[in-house]
Every structure is written in C-alpha cells, then in structure tokens.
C-alpha cells in the first residue's frame, strides 16, 4: 500500500499539524506522560509514520481554529483581488470573468492548463499553512505564560510568550496576503484564457432571452351591447 501526501495536504494540514504534535508532546513531557524510555522503545520507522499521520489528522481537525482566528484578528485594511487587479490592469475593465468567484476561475484554469494552475494552488496552500500555524503558536504563548509563574525561568518564558504571540498574529496577517496573491494570480492567468468571457457570458444571455413576455389582462371581454351613436 502506497501512502502519499500531496503538496496541498502537506502545506495546509501536515505542517501545521506537526506544530500541534510538538505542543502536545511538550505537555506530555511536562505532565510526565511521555518519557525518553517510552519513546525510545518504539522503532524509528514506526515513530515517523505515527508522527506524520498524527500531524495530518491534527492539522485537519484543527483547521477550523485557523479560520476562527483569522476572523477574530482585526484587519488593518481590506483589499479585494478583483479591485486590485483592475487597478493594475485597467484594460480588463468590463470583462465578465471578473464577476465570477476566484475558486470557479481556478477550476477553469485547471481545466485549461494544470501545470499553470499548480502555481496558484501552491500559493493558496502556502497561505493556508501560514494561517493554520497561528493557533498552535498561540497555544505556545499561553503555555509560556503559565511557565512564567510555574517554571524556573520566568524571564525566558516571558520572552517566548511575547515571541509566540507576535508570531501568531503575524502569521494571520501574512496568510491574508497569500490569499490576495492567489486571487490576483488566478485573475492574471484567466485574463489570457481564450474564450473565457464568451463561456461565462453565455448563461447570462440565455437567461435574458428566456424572460417571459408581459401577460395581458386576464379579465374576459365585455359582452355589453354597444350603443349606436346618435344621429
């Protein structure tokens, strides 16, 4: 049986999950649940496989935490990919593909050229990796704050608390930039796809041609006799 992890899975789930594994490993060591003797008896290959699988599962299960943290952290400014693209490429004004969702455009780009679309996928995966790495670093900051009062080196723990907290907030900010870059890259590549505007504008034209005509009055015609004019 072959076990393979794609680029998207590696960046979006496995690498952030490895930070969760490290955090829980730290807690297990502090609580004396994990010891060198218990880990040393496990074969190296089996230990690596367990760590990789746990990293993927934890990264997948903790995915909503990254989304929640991104919503909580305030934005300094709101940047929209289509607006930014139009600012840099004014000749694209009025083209139908700019009105579509970038995920739909990415699907069109993948159908057109998978190798080119892989560049956008890597940027999106990098942004998700950066965002999903923020929560475990925030948990590390909380653990460092606890170490200030419970540990033997409060000043070192305070330094790590500040470092982890700033790193967590910075990662959320950088993930938004990756998202903007992925959207911009998608629009830039779709700009050169032949006939993409015609394909997207066709459904709108079909809807316009199927608009029903205005119905006339449904009342029956009057049956009253017509009075002849006076002579």
C-alpha positions as CSV (number, residue, x, y, z in Angstrom):
1,X,0.0,0.0,0.0
2,X,1.4,3.4,-1.0
3,X,0.9,6.4,1.3
4,X,1.4,9.7,-0.4
5,X,0.9,13.3,0.7
6,X,0.2,16.0,-1.9
7,X,1.6,19.5,-1.8
8,X,-1.7,20.9,-0.7
9,X,-2.1,18.4,2.1
10,X,1.5,18.9,3.2
11,X,1.2,22.6,3.4
12,X,-2.4,23.0,4.6
13,X,-2.6,20.2,7.1
14,X,0.6,18.3,7.8
15,X,3.0,21.1,8.6
16,X,0.5,22.9,11.0
17,X,-0.4,19.5,12.5
18,X,3.3,19.0,13.3
19,X,3.2,22.1,15.5
20,X,0.2,20.6,17.3
21,X,2.1,17.4,17.8
22,X,5.1,19.3,19.2
23,X,2.8,21.3,21.5
24,X,1.1,18.1,22.8
25,X,4.5,16.5,23.1
26,X,5.6,19.4,25.3
27,X,2.5,19.0,27.5
28,X,3.0,15.2,27.7
29,X,6.6,15.7,28.8
30,X,5.7,18.3,31.4
31,X,2.9,16.0,32.8
32,X,5.4,13.1,32.7
33,X,3.1,11.2,30.4
34,X,5.8,10.9,27.7
35,X,9.3,9.8,28.8
36,X,12.5,9.0,26.9
37,X,12.2,5.4,27.9
38,X,8.7,5.0,26.5
39,X,9.6,6.7,23.2
40,X,13.0,5.0,22.9
41,X,11.4,1.6,22.7
42,X,9.4,2.4,19.5
43,X,11.1,1.6,16.2
44,X,12.2,4.7,14.3
45,X,10.2,4.0,11.1
46,X,7.0,3.3,13.1
47,X,7.6,6.5,15.1
48,X,8.0,8.6,11.9
49,X,4.8,7.1,10.4
50,X,2.9,7.8,13.6
51,X,4.1,11.4,13.8
52,X,3.2,12.0,10.1
53,X,-0.3,10.5,10.4
54,X,-0.9,12.4,13.7
55,X,0.3,15.6,12.1
56,X,-2.1,15.2,9.2
57,X,-5.1,14.3,11.4
58,X,-4.5,17.1,13.9
59,X,-3.9,19.6,11.1
60,X,-7.2,18.5,9.5
61,X,-9.2,18.5,12.8
62,X,-7.8,21.9,13.9
63,X,-8.4,23.5,10.5
64,X,-11.5,25.5,11.9
65,X,-9.3,27.1,14.5
66,X,-7.3,28.8,11.8
67,X,-10.5,30.1,10.2
68,X,-11.8,31.4,13.6
69,X,-8.5,33.1,14.4
70,X,-8.5,34.9,11.0
71,X,-12.0,36.2,11.7
72,X,-11.0,37.4,15.2
73,X,-7.8,39.2,14.3
74,X,-8.8,42.7,13.0
75,X,-7.8,43.8,9.6
76,X,-5.7,46.9,9.0
77,X,-7.2,47.4,5.6
78,X,-9.5,45.4,3.3
79,X,-8.0,44.5,-0.1
80,X,-10.1,42.9,-2.8
81,X,-8.4,40.9,-5.5
82,X,-10.6,42.0,-8.5
83,X,-10.3,45.7,-7.5
84,X,-6.5,45.3,-7.1
85,X,-6.3,43.5,-10.4
86,X,-8.3,46.3,-12.2
87,X,-6.1,48.9,-10.6
88,X,-3.1,47.3,-12.1
89,X,-4.7,46.1,-15.4
90,X,-7.3,48.7,-16.4
91,X,-7.7,47.2,-19.9
92,X,-9.6,44.3,-18.2
93,X,-12.5,46.6,-17.2
94,X,-15.9,45.2,-18.1
95,X,-14.8,41.6,-18.8
96,X,-17.3,39.0,-17.5
97,X,-14.7,36.8,-15.8
98,X,-14.0,39.5,-13.2
99,X,-17.5,39.0,-11.8
100,X,-17.0,35.3,-11.1
101,X,-15.7,33.7,-7.9
102,X,-11.9,33.1,-7.9
103,X,-12.4,29.4,-6.9
104,X,-14.6,28.9,-10.0
105,X,-11.9,30.6,-12.1
106,X,-9.3,28.3,-10.6
107,X,-11.3,25.3,-11.8
108,X,-11.4,26.8,-15.3
109,X,-7.7,27.4,-15.1
110,X,-7.1,23.8,-14.0
111,X,-9.1,22.5,-17.0
112,X,-7.2,24.8,-19.3
113,X,-3.7,24.1,-18.0
114,X,-3.0,22.0,-14.9
115,X,0.7,23.0,-14.7
116,X,-0.1,26.7,-14.7
117,X,-2.9,26.2,-12.2
118,X,-0.4,24.4,-9.9
119,X,1.3,27.7,-9.2
120,X,-1.9,29.2,-7.8
121,X,-2.6,26.0,-5.8
122,X,0.9,26.3,-4.2
123,X,0.3,29.9,-3.2
124,X,-3.1,29.0,-1.7
125,X,-1.6,26.1,0.1
126,X,1.2,28.3,1.5
127,X,-1.4,30.8,2.7
128,X,-3.4,28.1,4.5
129,X,-0.2,26.7,6.0
130,X,0.8,30.1,7.4
131,X,-2.7,30.7,8.8
132,X,-3.1,27.2,10.3
133,X,0.3,27.5,12.0
134,X,-1.0,30.5,14.0
135,X,-3.2,28.7,16.6
136,X,-0.5,26.3,17.9
137,X,1.8,29.2,18.3
138,X,-0.9,31.0,20.2
139,X,-1.2,27.9,22.4
140,X,2.5,28.0,22.9
141,X,2.2,31.6,24.1
142,X,-0.4,30.5,26.7
143,X,1.9,27.7,27.8
144,X,4.8,30.2,28.1
145,X,2.6,32.5,30.2
146,X,1.9,29.6,32.6
147,X,5.6,28.8,32.7
148,X,6.2,32.4,33.9
149,X,4.5,31.5,37.2
150,X,5.1,27.8,37.4
151,X,8.6,27.4,35.8
152,X,12.1,28.0,37.0
153,X,13.0,30.6,34.3
154,X,10.3,33.2,34.2
155,X,12.2,35.7,32.2
156,X,12.9,33.2,29.4
157,X,9.3,32.1,29.5
158,X,8.1,35.7,29.2
159,X,10.3,36.2,26.2
160,X,8.9,33.1,24.5
161,X,5.4,34.3,25.4
162,X,5.9,37.6,23.6
163,X,7.6,35.9,20.7
164,X,4.9,33.3,20.1
165,X,2.1,35.8,20.4
166,X,3.6,38.2,17.9
167,X,4.4,35.3,15.6
168,X,0.8,34.1,15.7
169,X,-0.6,37.5,14.9
170,X,1.9,38.0,12.1
171,X,1.1,34.7,10.5
172,X,-2.6,35.6,10.3
173,X,-1.7,38.8,8.6
174,X,0.7,37.1,6.2
175,X,-1.9,34.5,5.3
176,X,-4.3,37.3,4.1
177,X,-1.5,38.5,1.8
178,X,-1.1,35.0,0.4
179,X,-4.9,34.8,-0.2
180,X,-4.7,38.1,-2.1
181,X,-1.8,37.0,-4.1
182,X,-3.5,33.7,-5.0
183,X,-6.6,35.6,-6.2
184,X,-4.5,38.1,-8.2
185,X,-2.6,35.2,-9.8
186,X,-5.8,33.5,-10.7
187,X,-7.2,36.6,-12.4
188,X,-3.9,37.3,-14.2
189,X,-3.8,33.9,-15.7
190,X,-7.5,33.8,-16.6
191,X,-7.0,37.1,-18.4
192,X,-5.2,35.1,-21.1
193,X,-7.5,32.1,-21.4
194,X,-9.1,32.2,-24.8
195,X,-12.9,32.5,-25.0
196,X,-13.3,32.5,-21.2
197,X,-15.5,35.6,-21.4
198,X,-17.8,34.1,-24.0
199,X,-18.3,30.9,-21.9
200,X,-19.2,32.9,-18.8
201,X,-21.4,35.4,-20.6
202,X,-23.4,32.7,-22.4
203,X,-25.6,31.7,-19.4
204,X,-26.4,35.4,-18.8
205,X,-27.5,35.8,-22.5
206,X,-29.7,32.6,-22.2
207,X,-31.4,34.0,-19.1
208,X,-32.1,37.3,-20.9
209,X,-33.6,35.5,-23.9
210,X,-35.9,33.4,-21.7
211,X,-37.6,36.3,-19.9
212,X,-41.4,35.7,-20.3
213,X,-43.5,38.3,-22.1
214,X,-45.8,40.5,-20.1
215,X,-49.2,38.9,-19.8
216,X,-52.3,40.8,-20.9
217,X,-55.3,41.3,-18.7
218,X,-57.0,38.0,-17.7
219,X,-60.4,39.6,-17.5
220,X,-62.9,38.3,-20.0
221,X,-64.0,40.8,-22.8
222,X,-67.1,42.8,-22.1
223,X,-70.4,41.4,-23.5
224,X,-72.5,44.5,-23.0
225,X,-74.2,45.8,-26.2
226,X,-72.7,48.7,-27.9
227,X,-74.9,51.8,-28.0
228,X,-75.1,53.2,-31.5
229,X,-74.2,56.8,-31.9
230,X,-77.0,59.4,-32.1
231,X,-77.7,60.8,-35.5
